[in-house]
Amino acid sequence: HSWNFLPLNGGVHADAHAMVWDPANNQILVGTDGGLYMFNPGTLTPTFVSLNQNINAAQIQGIGPHPTNSNKLVAGFQDNGTQLYSGSVSGWTAPDSETGDGGFALFDPNDPAFVYHDFSNDEISGALISQSTDGGVTWCSAPTTSGPCNKSGQWTPSLVAQMNSVSDPGPAFYAPLAVDPDTAHRV
């Protein structure tokens, strides 16, 4: 009949995508980026109970299969970065990629050692594009012509210059991302 705020220690992830009420037992189920939760509004101290102990769930935003190895893929996960898959449920790994919301993720079809993904650190103009030259083991969002990767800026200076030349402020969340099917290393 009314809504009350539950403090952070009794709530769930802020990105709720589904909610259903079961009139048979007065339980509420909530599906979020963080999984599935149950809530009983009739308890003295209302809290959400995690139902994630026996399920693996995540929200994939973008997925890119390896062009020659069907046991490999790269995927961007909502709120959980970018991860690599290597043939089994336990084969998901989160390599040295930048944190944040994982978005589109793609292998270069002509040189699968090159992998690309985009991600966002916030919801307004925080989108970044990153590349890996070693199959997704390490990532860099701002390659330089000399020296180590600069992980603090947009990838690449030429992309930023082109966007600035047409007064494009960039994406609000995930940058559109595609690889050229005919030319290696062209994004």
N, C-alpha and C positions, 0 to 999 in steps of 0.2 A: 503494500500500500504506500510505502514511502521508501526513499533511498537515503542511505547514510554512508559517509566516507569511511572506508576501512583504512587504517594506517598501513604504511608500506610493509611492515612485518606481518600483516594479516591479509595482504592483497595478492594480486597476480601481476604478471607482466602487463604493461600499459596498452600494448597492441592486442586488444581482444577482437577476434574475428567472428566468433559464433557464441551464442548463448541460448540455452533451452531450459525450460522449466518442466519438471516432471510432476504433474498434479497427483500422481499416485503416492509419492513419498515426500513431496514438497522440497525436493532437492533441485539445485540449479547446477548445470554443467556449463563450463566456460572454456572455449578453445582459444588459445593465445599463441603468440610467437614462442612462448616458453612451454607449450604443451597443453594438457587437459587438466582441468581443476574442477572439484566438486565443492558446492557451497550449500550449507543448510541454514536458511535464514531464521529458523526457529530456535537455534542454540543460544544460550545465555551470552557467550562471547563469540560472535560470528567470525569465522575465519575460513579461508579457502584451503582445501586439502588437495595436495598434489596427487594425481592419478598416473604419474609418469614412471613409476618404478618398473613396470613391465612393458613399456612401449618406447619405441624410438620414433620421435616425431620432430619435424622441422619444416620451415617454410622456405622452399627454394624459389628464388627470384629469377635466376637464369642458370642454364645448364649447357655445357659444351662437351660433346663427346670427342675423344681422341680420334684423329682421322684414320689411324691404321690399327689401333689396339682397342678392341671392344671391352677390355677390362679396365680402361682408364677413362675418367672424365673429370671435369672441373665444374664446380657449382658455386653460385653466390647465394648465401643464406641470409634471410632477414635477421638482423641484429646479431648474427654469428659469423660474420666475415666470409671469406672464400675458402673452400676446402677441396681437396683432391680425393678421388675415389680410385681404389686399386683392386677391384674384383670381389669384395665381400662386404657384408654389413659392417664388420669391424675394421674394414679397410679404409674408412674415412679419416683423413688427417687434415689438420689445420696447419699448413706450413707457415713460413715466415712472411705472411701477407699482412697488409695493413688491417687494422681493426675497423669496426663499424658495420654498416649494413652492406652485405655483399649483394651485388647486382648481376649484370650480365657477365658471363665468363666464357671464354672461347680459346681453343687451341688454334694456332696458325696451321691451316691445312697443308701448306707447302713446307713448313719447318716446325713440327710439333714440339721442338725444344722451346719455341716461343709460345707463351701463354699470356692472355690478356684478361683483365677483369676491371670492372669499375665498382666503386663503393662510395658510401657517403658517411661522413662523420657527423652530419647534422641534417636538418630537414630543409634548410634554405641555403642554396649556393655552396653546399659542402661536397659536391660530387668530385671524385678524383678517378683518373684512369691509371692503371698500373700494368707493368709488364714483367714477365719472367723470361730469362734467356736460358734457364736450366730445367725446363719442364715443370715449373711451379714450385721448386724447392725454395727459392728466394725471390723476392719481389722488389720492384722499385717504381715509385710513382713520379719520380722526377730525374730521369737519367741525365748525366752530364757527359760532356765529351772527354773529360779527364777526371780522375779521382773517384771516390766512392759515391754511391747513390745518395741523392738528396731526397729524403722521404718527407720533406716538409712542404712541397709545392705541387703545382699542377704538372701533369705529364703532357706533353713536352713543350719546350719554349715555342716551337713552330706552331703547335696547335693553339696555344694561348694567343700568339700573334695573329693567327688567322681569325680567331673568334673576336679579338679586339678590333680587327680591321673592318668587320661588318657590324660592330656594336652588339655582338651576341653576348649576353651576360652568362651564358652557360646553362646547364640543366639545373632544375630546382632540387632534384634528388639523384636519380640514376642517369648517367650520360648514355645517349644512344651509342651502341658499340657494334661494329661489324668488322670482319677481316676480309681482305680482298682474296677471292678464291683463286686468282691467277698470279698474284705477285706476293712473294714471301715478305713478311715483316711490314706490310702496309695495312694500317688500321684506319 
